[in-house]
Amino acid sequence: MGGNLDRFVFPDMTKSTSSTPAPRGIAGDVASRLAFFKGLQAVTNRVHATENIDEIIFELSADICALFAADRLTIYVVDESRTTISSRVKTGLHSIRTIRLPIAENSVAGYVALTGQMLNIHDAYDERELKKISARMEFRREVDERTGYRCHQMLVAPIANPDDGEVLGVIQLINSRNSEVFSAIAEEGIQGLGQTLAIAFAQRRHSLIQPKSKYEGLVNDAKLTAAELEAATSAARERGVLLEELLIADYHLKPADIGGAISRFFGVPYEPFRPDRVKPLDLLRNLKRDYIQQAQWVPLEENPEGMLILVTDPEQAIASRMVQNVFPKAHPVYLVTTHVEFLQTVEQFFGASNDDSSVTELLSDLYDDDGDGISTAEDVSAAADNELVKLVNRIIIDAHRQGASDIHIEPRPGKEKTQIRFRKDGSLVPYIEVPSSYRSPIVTRIKIMCDLDISERRKPQDGKIKFRRFGPLDIELRVATVPTTGGMEDVVMRLLANSEPLPLEQLGLLENNFQRLKQTIAKPYGIFFVCGPTGSGKTTTLHSILGSINTPDTKIWTAEDPVEITQKGLRQVQVNRKAGLDFPTVMRSFLRADPDVIMVGEMRDKETVSIGLEASLTGHLVFSTLHTNSAPESIVRLLDMGMDPFNFADALLGVLAQRLAKRLCSKCKKAYHPDESEIRHLLDEYCEDLHNTPIFKEDPDKAREAVLKGWRERYGDKDGRFTLYAPVGCDSCTGGYRGRLGLHELMIGTDRVKELIQERARVANLLSVALEEGMRTLRQDGIEKVMAGLTDLKQVRKVCIR
């Protein structure tokens, strides 16, 4: 192999060939020149001694940089199509990485590959210097901006076969260590090194790991065999479908598997589909769905790194310059994705193709000026006939279709966009961002829909929208406006669906709680509370209870604010504080209206509680809600409000504390058998609430064993093994969760509990007695539902941790 070195004849070491001062390490004197070319010969010997191209590139890059006194080295290889070059390594990285460039004049390395000419550039950021070489040449700054490294000097030479001049690649040195232009000696050396690399490349073409197909990475990842990939390619061609679709449908590959393969092929990061991505309305304003689908690129967002562009083929997007034509001032940063996920993103941004009009299309004609937007009644009245009205309607319709419980509209100061988020399954998720100039019109439009004062922006306001007047849905929305800094207003809209109550059996109560609750609410009189924070499902539970006792011979009155659930047979009253119709007033009227059952939406003051207590002691069954943390705490809270402990003890039927936890998606949740340590951990958490009970104090091990035995009977298989589930995530859910389930803590007003109430006992004493009598705490109920495979411990901890 040493004979190949004769193809490159080193220059006469005794003569200086450059008047330019050499960089440090390549001095102009004879001794230094001899040392440099001796070092170069050592490198070329090592080139010929390596087994494959990756070894040449990866192992010698640091030595080459040291020899040429350069910071970094990139070596590109011409692909078999001879339309692109791909880099195999960059110094400073610990693994081989690929970056692909078209062989064209619009990049430095691409120009050298196209023309076979060497380039010695003083400043890669100097556009005038680049334009002198080619009017189309640009320096790709995205890598610098992403890493914080700045390129200055560049010495770039072709890796060309000395016999026929065929270009096989490009070698590129970046930044000389003395910050001066690379010397003429460096030019000689890199040309010689390029010829040597060309000989090695030609001899080792078989070791160039350049996939012919962007899907061949799946074979390297052992996701498919080469034969399966070939068969799938033929089948896709015959059926006239995309290969990706066939690989997902017939070979059960995940988009992430395919995305990883094409990411390595193009040398561009893979971007999966994200259901929670915020729609970039300002970037999509002038883009139509048809164009996006044809061009196969879409902007995602603009950040300090540049404008993120999602593409299925970055080389095509770069070569066509379509992005620069649409966004001439932007700095594009490309992310690659699969065709399947690209279409999902398009549908997410533009709405389903059969939709009447998506939120993006509604905003496409709105002009985003630099002002603060219109805010007067006259302006909004004029806007009532334009796309703004449709936009607000579309936001409400999308929220209803996606199963959201609340819509949050959050204006931000200056030119920042207004963020709109939906609360789904208890968590806020981004929906869209609206240009800053439309923050005032949107808020004003919502105020008009619920008859609020559009000129009042300094005080909170509450209202209600009957959406049937404005759109196709028969729903109501409770609206609250809150003034925020900068003279802006936030809006929160709660969707009230006027739905039918859930049957009591569908509340998700464990069998023990279900039977105890049925016995309690069958009593002819007394008072029963459902407690928990806002949004924990208290009203839903109360209406389920009322539905179970709603018979033709029972008169049931309800006072609610607002009336969220309607039932046939109930006489429901909407509280209207502006008209003087508050909870105490309504309840006094109920007592004169011959009730059997009274339900009060909320008891938050002494007067309301006193009237409810009085009604329960005079032969009526009273239900209400409280904003408290647990069942025992509710008792103490009511006593602190001034209730007589003896009357209260006589009247109390029970307290049901409730939380809502996310439910595991039934379609994609993954079953597994927990090990003993995980079961022991669950047991520790379960028994933590039992520490003050007499049984646990007497013999903790026996108490733990009794709990574990009960679990094995209820949830174990014939071998006593448990099956738990973990979230996975699919198209039907959000992060592995879909819907919510109730966690319950039911404390019954037994004789022992009533004695403690009369004695004004502490919460700990009430809790200990209730646990002895069969109550499970919220956390214990949640762990039972983890064992039943309905949720996981993470979700239980979020809502039940003490």
Secondary structure by P-SEA (a helix, b strand, c coil): cccccccccccccccccccccccccccccaaaaaaaaaaaaaaaaaaaacccaaaaaaaaaaaaaaaacccbbbbbbbcccccbbbbcccccccbbbbbbbccccccaaaaaaaccbbbbbcccccaaaaaaacccccccaaaaaaccccccbbbbbbbcccccccccbbbbbccccccccccaaaaaaaaaaaaaaaaaaaaccccccccccccccccccccccaaaaaaaaaaaaaacccaaaaaaacccccaaaaaaaaaaaacbbbbcccccccccccccccccaaaaaaacccccccccccbbbbbccaaaaaaaccccccccccbbbbbbbcaaaaaaaaaaacccccccccccccccccccccccccccaaaaaaacccaaaaaaaaaaaaaaaacccbbbbbbbcccbbbbbbbbcccbbbbcccccccaaaaaaaaaaaaaccccccccbbbbbcccccccccccbbbbbbbbbccccbbbbbbbbbccccccccccccccaaaaaaaaaaacccbbbbbbbbccccaaaaaaaaaaaaaccccbbbbbbcccccccccccbbbbbbccccccaaaaaaaaaaccccbbbbcccccaaaaaaaaaaaaabbbbbbccccccaaaaaaaaaaacccaaaaaacccbbbbbbbcccccccbbbbbbbcaaaaaaaaaaaaccccccccccccaaaaaaaaaaaaaacccccccbbbbbbbbbcccccccccbbbbbbbbbcccaaaaaaaaacccaaaaaaaaaaaccccaaaaaaaaaaaccccaaaaaacccc
